[in-house]
Amino acid sequence: MAKDEIKEGISICDPACGVGKFLLEPIKTKINQFYEIRDNKLISKITLKGFDKGFDKDEQKTIILAKANMLIYFSDLIKDNPGLTRDFAQLFNDTFILKTNSILGTLAEPVEEKYDLILTNPPYVTSGSSNLKEEIKKVAELENYYKVNAMGVEGLFMEWIVRALKQNGKAFIVVPDGIFNRQNDAKLRKFLLDECLIDAIISLPEKTFFTTFKKTYILALTKKIDKKAAQTTPVFTYLVSEIGETRDVYRFDIEQNDLQEAVTLFSFFKGNKLNFDKINTDKRCKIQPISKFQPDKHWLIDKWWSTEEKIELRIEEKEEVLDVFEFSVLIEDVSNTIKKLSEELKEFQEEKK
Protein backbone atom coordinates (compact mmCIF):
# COMPACT_ATOMS: atom_id res chain seq x y z
CA MET A 1 0.00 0.00 0.00
CA ALA A 2 2.88 2.36 0.71
CA LYS A 3 5.04 1.62 -2.33
CA ASP A 4 3.31 4.23 -4.52
CA GLU A 5 4.13 6.90 -1.94
CA ILE A 6 7.89 6.25 -1.84
CA LYS A 7 9.72 8.71 -4.06
CA GLU A 8 13.15 10.37 -4.02
CA GLY A 9 13.64 12.95 -1.29
CA ILE A 10 11.03 11.70 1.18
CA SER A 11 11.60 10.79 4.80
CA ILE A 12 10.06 7.56 6.14
CA CYS A 13 9.74 6.62 9.79
CA ASP A 14 8.73 3.68 11.95
CA PRO A 15 8.58 4.88 15.58
CA ALA A 16 8.32 1.29 16.90
CA CYS A 17 10.46 -0.46 14.31
CA GLY A 18 11.23 -3.82 15.92
CA VAL A 19 13.46 -5.72 13.46
CA GLY A 20 12.90 -3.13 10.73
CA LYS A 21 10.77 -4.99 8.18
CA PHE A 22 8.16 -2.22 7.81
CA LEU A 23 10.87 0.17 6.60
CA LEU A 24 12.86 -2.30 4.50
CA GLU A 25 10.15 -4.28 2.68
CA PRO A 26 8.73 -1.36 0.63
CA ILE A 27 12.18 -0.46 -0.78
CA LYS A 28 13.70 -3.91 -1.29
CA THR A 29 13.11 -3.89 -5.06
CA LYS A 30 14.26 -0.25 -5.41
CA ILE A 31 17.48 -0.18 -3.41
CA ASN A 32 19.61 0.64 -6.46
CA GLN A 33 17.17 3.42 -7.31
CA PHE A 34 17.24 5.06 -3.88
CA TYR A 35 20.91 4.43 -3.02
CA GLU A 36 23.60 5.44 -5.49
CA ILE A 37 27.39 5.18 -5.55
CA ARG A 38 28.83 8.46 -6.81
CA ASP A 39 32.46 9.61 -6.63
CA ASN A 40 33.19 6.62 -4.41
CA LYS A 41 30.54 7.72 -1.91
CA LEU A 42 27.20 6.22 -0.87
CA ILE A 43 24.40 8.67 -1.70
CA SER A 44 20.98 8.21 -0.04
CA LYS A 45 18.04 9.61 -2.00
CA ILE A 46 15.53 8.83 0.76
CA THR A 47 15.75 8.95 4.54
CA LEU A 48 14.74 5.97 6.67
CA LYS A 49 14.38 6.27 10.45
CA GLY A 50 13.48 3.39 12.73
CA PHE A 51 13.26 3.85 16.50
CA ASP A 52 12.84 1.39 19.34
CA LYS A 53 13.56 1.45 23.04
CA GLY A 54 15.61 -0.93 25.14
CA PHE A 55 17.37 -0.93 28.47
CA ASP A 56 18.63 -4.49 28.95
CA LYS A 57 20.63 -6.62 26.51
CA ASP A 58 17.62 -8.65 25.35
CA GLU A 59 15.65 -5.54 24.39
CA GLN A 60 18.68 -4.02 22.65
CA LYS A 61 19.03 -7.09 20.43
CA THR A 62 16.00 -5.89 18.45
CA ILE A 63 17.87 -2.93 16.95
CA ILE A 64 20.86 -5.18 16.25
CA LEU A 65 18.54 -7.52 14.34
CA ALA A 66 17.12 -4.55 12.42
CA LYS A 67 20.61 -3.57 11.30
CA ALA A 68 21.36 -7.20 10.42
CA ASN A 69 18.20 -7.26 8.29
CA MET A 70 19.32 -4.10 6.52
CA LEU A 71 22.67 -5.74 5.85
CA ILE A 72 20.86 -8.62 4.13
CA TYR A 73 18.69 -6.29 2.04
CA PHE A 74 21.76 -4.30 0.93
CA SER A 75 24.01 -7.35 0.42
CA ASP A 76 24.21 -7.06 -3.39
CA LEU A 77 25.07 -3.36 -3.24
CA ILE A 78 27.69 -4.02 -0.56
CA LYS A 79 29.17 -6.91 -2.56
CA ASP A 80 29.58 -4.62 -5.59
CA ASN A 81 31.22 -1.90 -3.45
CA PRO A 82 33.45 -3.63 -0.87
CA GLY A 83 35.48 -0.47 -0.27
CA LEU A 84 32.50 1.40 1.19
CA THR A 85 31.82 -0.76 4.24
CA ARG A 86 32.23 2.22 6.59
CA ASP A 87 29.65 4.18 4.60
CA PHE A 88 27.18 1.29 4.79
CA ALA A 89 27.83 0.83 8.51
CA GLN A 90 27.13 4.54 9.06
CA LEU A 91 23.91 4.25 7.05
CA PHE A 92 22.71 1.30 9.15
CA ASN A 93 23.52 3.11 12.40
CA ASP A 94 21.79 6.30 11.22
CA THR A 95 18.71 4.35 10.12
CA PHE A 96 17.99 2.26 13.22
CA ILE A 97 18.33 4.07 16.52
CA LEU A 98 17.92 2.70 20.04
CA LYS A 99 16.25 4.98 22.58
CA THR A 100 17.62 4.44 26.09
CA ASN A 101 17.21 7.86 27.66
CA SER A 102 13.62 7.35 28.88
CA ILE A 103 11.00 4.66 29.42
CA LEU A 104 8.98 6.61 26.85
CA GLY A 105 11.41 5.68 24.08
CA THR A 106 10.32 7.36 20.83
CA LEU A 107 7.45 9.06 22.65
CA ALA A 108 9.96 11.16 24.64
CA GLU A 109 10.59 13.37 21.58
CA PRO A 110 7.69 15.73 20.72
CA VAL A 111 8.21 15.69 16.95
CA GLU A 112 6.16 18.03 14.75
CA GLU A 113 5.65 17.69 10.97
CA LYS A 114 8.93 15.92 10.24
CA TYR A 115 8.09 12.82 8.15
CA ASP A 116 6.44 12.32 4.76
CA LEU A 117 5.49 8.72 5.41
CA ILE A 118 5.05 6.66 8.59
CA LEU A 119 4.75 2.86 8.49
CA THR A 120 4.35 1.12 11.81
CA ASN A 121 2.82 -1.54 14.00
CA PRO A 122 2.96 0.10 17.45
CA PRO A 123 2.72 -1.94 20.67
CA TYR A 124 -0.78 -2.62 22.02
CA VAL A 125 -0.65 -2.35 25.79
CA THR A 126 -3.31 -0.87 28.06
CA SER A 127 -1.89 -2.02 31.39
CA GLY A 128 1.23 -0.10 32.29
CA SER A 129 0.39 2.89 30.09
CA SER A 130 -0.36 4.88 33.26
CA ASN A 131 3.37 4.78 34.06
CA LEU A 132 4.13 6.39 30.70
CA LYS A 133 1.49 9.05 31.26
CA GLU A 134 2.95 9.83 34.67
CA GLU A 135 6.35 10.26 33.01
CA ILE A 136 4.79 12.59 30.43
CA LYS A 137 3.32 14.76 33.20
CA LYS A 138 6.83 15.43 34.51
CA VAL A 139 7.72 17.38 31.34
CA ALA A 140 5.57 20.39 30.45
CA GLU A 141 6.46 20.17 26.76
CA LEU A 142 5.33 16.54 26.59
CA GLU A 143 2.17 17.18 28.60
CA ASN A 144 1.24 19.88 26.08
CA TYR A 145 2.09 17.56 23.19
CA TYR A 146 -0.06 14.58 24.29
CA LYS A 147 -3.38 16.36 24.74
CA VAL A 148 -5.79 13.63 23.65
CA ASN A 149 -5.29 11.34 26.66
CA ALA A 150 -6.04 8.23 24.57
CA MET A 151 -6.15 4.71 26.00
CA GLY A 152 -3.08 2.48 26.06
CA VAL A 153 0.39 2.83 24.60
CA GLU A 154 -1.10 2.56 21.11
CA GLY A 155 -3.11 5.73 21.77
CA LEU A 156 0.05 7.67 22.63
CA PHE A 157 1.72 6.37 19.48
CA MET A 158 -1.28 7.38 17.36
CA GLU A 159 -1.00 10.93 18.63
CA TRP A 160 2.78 10.97 18.01
CA ILE A 161 2.30 9.64 14.47
CA VAL A 162 -0.26 12.28 13.50
CA ARG A 163 1.77 15.13 14.96
CA ALA A 164 5.02 13.85 13.39
CA LEU A 165 3.52 13.72 9.88
CA LYS A 166 4.11 16.61 7.51
CA GLN A 167 1.06 18.23 5.93
CA ASN A 168 -0.18 15.89 3.18
CA GLY A 169 2.05 13.17 4.66
CA LYS A 170 0.67 9.65 4.83
CA ALA A 171 0.62 6.95 7.48
CA PHE A 172 -0.16 3.24 7.28
CA ILE A 173 -0.63 1.90 10.79
CA VAL A 174 -1.56 -1.53 12.11
CA VAL A 175 -3.96 -0.84 14.97
CA PRO A 176 -5.93 -3.04 17.42
CA ASP A 177 -9.72 -3.06 17.41
CA GLY A 178 -9.87 -1.16 20.72
CA ILE A 179 -9.01 2.14 19.03
CA PHE A 180 -12.09 1.76 16.82
CA ASN A 181 -14.41 0.48 19.53
CA ARG A 182 -13.59 1.87 22.97
CA GLN A 183 -15.90 4.65 24.11
CA ASN A 184 -12.95 6.12 26.02
CA ASP A 185 -11.17 6.61 22.67
CA ALA A 186 -13.91 8.76 21.13
CA LYS A 187 -11.62 11.75 21.68
CA LEU A 188 -8.84 9.98 19.76
CA ARG A 189 -11.18 9.25 16.85
CA LYS A 190 -12.21 12.92 16.81
CA PHE A 191 -8.52 13.90 16.81
CA LEU A 192 -7.96 11.66 13.75
CA LEU A 193 -10.92 13.22 11.92
CA ASP A 194 -9.82 16.77 12.81
CA GLU A 195 -6.19 16.29 11.78
CA CYS A 196 -6.37 13.74 8.96
CA LEU A 197 -8.27 12.31 6.03
CA ILE A 198 -9.29 8.70 6.61
CA ASP A 199 -8.21 6.94 3.41
CA ALA A 200 -8.79 3.27 4.25
CA ILE A 201 -9.44 0.68 6.93
CA ILE A 202 -8.60 -2.92 6.09
CA SER A 203 -9.70 -5.70 8.43
CA LEU A 204 -7.01 -8.33 9.00
CA PRO A 205 -7.66 -11.91 10.17
CA GLU A 206 -6.59 -13.03 13.62
CA LYS A 207 -2.93 -14.04 13.95
CA THR A 208 -1.88 -12.04 10.90
CA PHE A 209 1.02 -11.24 13.19
CA PHE A 210 1.65 -14.52 14.97
CA THR A 211 2.61 -12.95 18.31
CA THR A 212 -0.41 -10.60 18.25
CA PHE A 213 -3.64 -12.29 19.27
CA LYS A 214 -5.77 -9.14 19.10
CA LYS A 215 -7.98 -8.35 16.12
CA THR A 216 -6.06 -5.83 13.98
CA TYR A 217 -6.66 -3.43 11.10
CA ILE A 218 -4.60 -1.38 8.66
CA LEU A 219 -5.48 2.28 9.05
CA ALA A 220 -4.41 4.57 6.18
CA LEU A 221 -4.32 8.32 6.89
CA THR A 222 -3.34 11.54 5.12
CA LYS A 223 -2.44 14.59 7.23
CA LYS A 224 -4.68 17.52 6.32
CA ILE A 225 -3.23 20.68 4.83
CA ASP A 226 -6.17 22.71 6.11
CA LYS A 227 -7.51 21.45 9.45
CA LYS A 228 -10.74 23.41 9.02
CA ALA A 229 -11.62 21.54 5.82
CA ALA A 230 -13.95 18.63 6.56
CA GLN A 231 -13.39 15.39 4.65
CA THR A 232 -15.82 14.83 1.79
CA THR A 233 -14.21 11.82 0.09
CA PRO A 234 -15.35 8.27 0.96
CA VAL A 235 -13.32 5.63 2.78
CA PHE A 236 -12.01 2.38 1.29
CA THR A 237 -12.84 -0.63 3.51
CA TYR A 238 -11.96 -4.27 2.91
CA LEU A 239 -12.33 -7.61 4.71
CA VAL A 240 -9.26 -9.86 4.50
CA SER A 241 -9.69 -13.55 5.37
CA GLU A 242 -6.31 -14.91 4.28
CA ILE A 243 -2.93 -13.27 3.71
CA GLY A 244 -1.20 -15.74 1.38
CA GLU A 245 0.38 -17.78 4.16
CA THR A 246 -0.74 -19.91 7.08
CA ARG A 247 -1.34 -17.95 10.26
CA ASP A 248 0.71 -20.21 12.50
CA VAL A 249 4.34 -20.47 13.51
CA TYR A 250 5.25 -22.20 10.21
CA ARG A 251 3.92 -19.53 7.80
CA PHE A 252 3.61 -21.84 4.79
CA ASP A 253 2.50 -20.25 1.51
CA ILE A 254 -1.17 -20.72 0.59
CA GLU A 255 -3.08 -19.78 -2.54
CA GLN A 256 -5.66 -17.40 -1.07
CA ASN A 257 -4.30 -13.88 -0.55
CA ASP A 258 -7.07 -11.32 -0.03
CA LEU A 259 -4.55 -8.76 1.19
CA GLN A 260 -2.90 -8.56 -2.23
CA GLU A 261 -6.28 -7.95 -3.85
CA ALA A 262 -7.04 -5.25 -1.26
CA VAL A 263 -3.76 -3.48 -2.11
CA THR A 264 -4.53 -3.63 -5.85
CA LEU A 265 -8.05 -2.24 -5.42
CA PHE A 266 -6.84 0.47 -3.04
CA SER A 267 -4.45 1.70 -5.77
CA PHE A 268 -7.40 2.02 -8.18
CA PHE A 269 -9.50 3.69 -5.48
CA LYS A 270 -6.87 6.39 -4.83
CA GLY A 271 -7.03 7.43 -8.47
CA ASN A 272 -10.83 7.72 -8.59
CA LYS A 273 -12.28 7.97 -5.08
CA LEU A 274 -15.65 9.46 -6.03
CA ASN A 275 -16.49 6.98 -8.79
CA PHE A 276 -14.69 3.81 -7.72
CA ASP A 277 -17.80 2.38 -6.04
CA LYS A 278 -19.58 2.29 -9.41
CA ILE A 279 -17.00 -0.08 -10.90
CA ASN A 280 -16.16 -2.16 -7.84
CA THR A 281 -17.33 -5.80 -8.06
CA ASP A 282 -15.36 -7.30 -5.15
CA LYS A 283 -17.80 -8.18 -2.36
CA ARG A 284 -14.99 -7.95 0.21
CA CYS A 285 -14.67 -4.26 -0.63
CA LYS A 286 -17.09 -1.52 0.38
CA ILE A 287 -16.69 2.20 -0.14
CA GLN A 288 -18.11 3.89 2.94
CA PRO A 289 -19.26 7.53 3.20
CA ILE A 290 -17.17 9.56 5.62
CA SER A 291 -20.41 10.40 7.49
CA LYS A 292 -20.33 6.86 8.87
CA PHE A 293 -17.14 7.64 10.80
CA GLN A 294 -18.37 9.52 13.85
CA PRO A 295 -16.14 9.91 16.94
CA ASP A 296 -18.76 8.55 19.33
CA LYS A 297 -19.59 5.53 17.12
CA HIS A 298 -17.55 2.40 16.46
CA TRP A 299 -15.36 2.07 13.35
CA LEU A 300 -15.35 -1.74 13.34
CA ILE A 301 -15.88 -2.15 9.61
CA ASP A 302 -16.56 -5.92 9.89
CA LYS A 303 -19.97 -5.07 11.34
CA TRP A 304 -20.92 -3.21 8.16
CA TRP A 305 -21.22 -6.52 6.27
CA SER A 306 -24.34 -8.60 6.93
CA THR A 307 -24.19 -12.16 8.24
CA GLU A 308 -25.39 -13.40 4.84
CA GLU A 309 -22.57 -11.52 3.09
CA LYS A 310 -19.98 -12.96 5.49
CA ILE A 311 -21.29 -16.48 4.93
CA GLU A 312 -21.04 -15.97 1.16
CA LEU A 313 -17.43 -14.78 1.59
CA ARG A 314 -16.73 -17.74 3.90
CA ILE A 315 -15.79 -15.42 6.73
CA GLU A 316 -18.55 -16.95 8.86
CA GLU A 317 -20.18 -20.36 8.70
CA LYS A 318 -23.91 -20.79 8.32
CA GLU A 319 -25.59 -21.87 11.56
CA GLU A 320 -27.57 -25.07 11.16
CA VAL A 321 -30.81 -25.15 13.19
CA LEU A 322 -32.16 -28.64 13.96
CA ASP A 323 -35.80 -29.48 14.60
CA VAL A 324 -36.79 -31.97 17.35
CA PHE A 325 -36.76 -34.99 15.03
CA GLU A 326 -33.34 -34.12 13.51
CA PHE A 327 -31.94 -33.60 17.00
CA SER A 328 -33.22 -37.01 18.18
CA VAL A 329 -31.63 -38.66 15.11
CA LEU A 330 -28.33 -36.88 15.87
CA ILE A 331 -28.40 -38.10 19.50
CA GLU A 332 -29.14 -41.67 18.37
CA ASP A 333 -26.28 -41.53 15.88
CA VAL A 334 -23.84 -40.26 18.52
CA SER A 335 -25.07 -42.92 20.97
CA ASN A 336 -24.53 -45.71 18.42
CA THR A 337 -21.04 -44.39 17.63
CA ILE A 338 -20.08 -44.36 21.31
CA LYS A 339 -21.52 -47.86 21.79
CA LYS A 340 -19.51 -49.15 18.82
CA LEU A 341 -16.29 -47.57 20.08
CA SER A 342 -16.92 -49.06 23.53
CA GLU A 343 -17.31 -52.55 22.05
CA GLU A 344 -14.11 -52.15 20.01
CA LEU A 345 -12.21 -51.08 23.11
CA LYS A 346 -13.46 -54.16 25.00
CA GLU A 347 -12.38 -56.41 22.13
CA PHE A 348 -8.97 -54.76 22.07
CA GLN A 349 -8.60 -55.24 25.83
CA GLU A 350 -9.48 -58.97 25.53
CA GLU A 351 -6.96 -59.43 22.71
CA LYS A 352 -4.29 -57.72 24.80
CA LYS A 353 -4.95 -60.16 27.68
C-alpha positions, 0 to 999 in steps of 0.5 A: 500500500505504501510503495506508490508513496515512496519517491526520491527525497522523502523521509520515512519513519517507523517509531516502533520499528522492531526488526525493521521490516516495515521500513525495508520491505517497501524499498527492497526492489528499489534499493539501487534506485534510492541508493547510489554510488557516486564519486566513491561515496554512498548517496541516499536519496531517501531517509529511513528512520526506525526507533525502538527502546531498550534498556537491557541486553535482550531488548537491545538485540531488536535494533541489532537484528534490524541492522542485520536485516538491513545488511541482508537487504543491501548485500548485493550493493555491498558486494559490488562496493566492498570499499565502502563498508564504513559508509554502509555501517554509518547508514545502518547506524543512522537508520535504526536508533535505540532509545535508552534515555527514557522509558517513553522511548520514541514518545519522549521526543515531541516531533512536529511535521517531520516525516512524509510517510510513517509505516508502523505496528505500534505496541498494544498495551493498556496495562502499564500505560499509566506509568508512561502518562505519569512520566509525560506529566513530569515534562511540560512540553510533553504534557502539552504535546499529548493532549488527547489522553487516549487509551493504552500505549497505542493511543500515545503512538497514534497521537505521536504519528499524527503530529510527526507527519508533515502536511499531506504526509501519509501513514499506514498503521496496524492498529488493534480493534480497541481504538475503533471500539472503545468509548474512552477513545472517542476523543482519539477518533475525533482527533484523527478526523480533525487532523487527517483524512481517513483513506482506508481501513482494512480488516485483517484476520486473527494471527496475521502477526503470529505474536499478536492475538488481538484483532487488527486493522490497517489504518491509512491516513493523510495529514490535512493541509487545512484542518478546518476543511472537513473530509468529503471523500469516501473511505475504502474498507476491505475484509481480508480472510487470508494473507497468502500464508498460514497464520501459525508459527510455520507460515507456509504459503497458501493460494488465497491472498485477499490482502494482495487484492485489497492493495490492488483495489486500493491503488485504483480507489486512490485514483478515482475515489468518487467513482470507484464504487460504481466499478467495484465488483469485489464483495470484500470491498465496500466504499463507505461515506465519511459520514459513517465515521463519527467519533462517538460511534464504532469504526469496526468495519466488519460489522458493516457486512451482513451475516449473509454476506460474510457467509457468502465470503466464507468469513462466517459459517452458516448456523444449522438449526435442527428441529426436534426430530433431527436432534433425536436422530443426531443423539441416536447416531452419537449414541450408536457411535459411542456404543460401537467404540466401547465394544471395540475397546473391550475387544482390544482389551481382551486381545491384549490379555 
